[in-house]
Amino acid sequence: MKIAPDLADDDLRAIADLCLAQKVAGMIATNTTLSRHGLRQSTTEPGGLSGQPLKARATAVIRLLHRHAPQLPIIGVGGIASAADAWEKSLLGLVCCNSTPAGSTKGPG
Ligand SMILES: Cc1cc2nc3c(=O)[nH]c(=O)nc-3n(C[C@H](O)[C@H](O)[C@H](O)COP(=O)(O)O)c2cc1C
C-alpha cells in the first residue's frame, strides 16, 4: 500500500489500521506531494513534487506510521539522496528504502 504524504495524520493512522486488519504486507511512504510549502520560489506547475521538497514530510509520515503500527513493515521513499538521508529514516522504523535517480529528485525546491 503506497500512501500520499498529503493525507491528514488521522487518515494515515486509519489506513495503517486497515492494512493491519487486511494483512497487507507493508506500506510505502510516500508518494509525491501536492504541497508547495517551503519552496524557495513559487510555482504554478501542476502535479506532485518529489525529492527535497518532500523529504521532511515523508520522514514525518514514516515516524507516525511506525509509532502507530510498529509491526507494519515500511518502505521509505521521498527525498532520499544520500546514505545519511536513508539512515535518518531507518532510525524511525523503515525496513527498506528507495531512491529515484538524483536527476528527478532535485525539483524546484
Ligand atoms: C517522474 C516520476 C514518476 C513517478 N511515477 C510513479 C508511479 O507510476 N507510481 C507510483 O506509485 N509512484 C510514482 N512516482 C513516485 C515515486 O515512486 C516516489 O514515491 C516519489 O517520487 C518520492 O520519492 P523521491 O523523492 O525519491 O523521488 C513517480 C515519481 C516521479 C518523480
The ligand as an SDF file (V2000), in Angstrom:
LIG
                    3D

 31 33  0  0  0  0  0  0  0  0999 V2000
    8.6670   11.0300  -12.8020 C   0  0  0  0  0  0  0  0  0  0  0  0
    8.0510   10.2740  -11.6620 C   0  0  0  0  0  0  0  0  0  0  0  0
    7.1480    9.2510  -11.9350 C   0  0  0  0  0  0  0  0  0  0  0  0
    6.5430    8.5480  -10.9010 C   0  0  0  0  0  0  0  0  0  0  0  0
    5.6610    7.5430  -11.1840 N   0  0  0  0  0  0  0  0  0  0  0  0
    5.0770    6.8530  -10.1810 C   0  0  0  0  0  0  0  0  0  0  0  0
    4.1620    5.7960  -10.4820 C   0  0  0  0  0  0  0  0  0  0  0  0
    3.8620    5.4830  -11.6200 O   0  0  0  0  0  0  0  0  0  0  0  0
    3.6050    5.1340   -9.4390 N   0  0  0  0  0  0  0  0  0  0  0  0
    3.8850    5.4470   -8.1480 C   0  0  0  0  0  0  0  0  0  0  0  0
    3.3590    4.8150   -7.2300 O   0  0  0  0  0  0  0  0  0  0  0  0
    4.7630    6.4300   -7.8370 N   0  0  0  0  0  0  0  0  0  0  0  0
    5.3650    7.1350   -8.8190 C   0  0  0  0  0  0  0  0  0  0  0  0
    6.2530    8.1380   -8.5320 N   0  0  0  0  0  0  0  0  0  0  0  0
    6.5420    8.4710   -7.1320 C   0  0  0  0  0  0  0  0  0  0  0  0
    7.8770    7.8510   -6.6990 C   0  0  0  0  0  0  0  0  0  0  0  0
    7.8250    6.4480   -6.7440 O   0  0  0  0  0  0  0  0  0  0  0  0
    8.2220    8.2820   -5.2660 C   0  0  0  0  0  0  0  0  0  0  0  0
    7.2380    7.8020   -4.3740 O   0  0  0  0  0  0  0  0  0  0  0  0
    8.3120    9.7880   -5.1230 C   0  0  0  0  0  0  0  0  0  0  0  0
    8.9330   10.3400   -6.2720 O   0  0  0  0  0  0  0  0  0  0  0  0
    9.1010   10.1800   -3.8930 C   0  0  0  0  0  0  0  0  0  0  0  0
   10.4190    9.6690   -3.9470 O   0  0  0  0  0  0  0  0  0  0  0  0
   11.6900   10.5490   -4.4040 P   0  0  0  0  0  0  0  0  0  0  0  0
   11.6840   11.8080   -3.5770 O   0  0  0  0  0  0  0  0  0  0  0  0
   12.8720    9.6480   -4.1010 O   0  0  0  0  0  0  0  0  0  0  0  0
   11.5360   10.8360   -5.8680 O   0  0  0  0  0  0  0  0  0  0  0  0
    6.8640    8.8580   -9.5540 C   0  0  0  0  0  0  0  0  0  0  0  0
    7.7880    9.8840   -9.2890 C   0  0  0  0  0  0  0  0  0  0  0  0
    8.3640   10.6010  -10.3210 C   0  0  0  0  0  0  0  0  0  0  0  0
    9.3570   11.7140  -10.0000 C   0  0  0  0  0  0  0  0  0  0  0  0
  1  2  1  0
  2  3  1  0
  2 30  2  0
  3  4  2  0
  4  5  1  0
  4 28  1  0
  5  6  2  0
  6  7  1  0
  6 13  1  0
  7  8  2  0
  7  9  1  0
  9 10  1  0
 10 11  2  0
 10 12  1  0
 12 13  2  0
 13 14  1  0
 14 15  1  0
 14 28  1  0
 15 16  1  0
 16 17  1  0
 16 18  1  0
 18 19  1  0
 18 20  1  0
 20 21  1  0
 20 22  1  0
 22 23  1  0
 23 24  1  0
 24 25  2  0
 24 26  1  0
 24 27  1  0
 28 29  2  0
 29 30  1  0
 30 31  1  0
M  END
$$$$
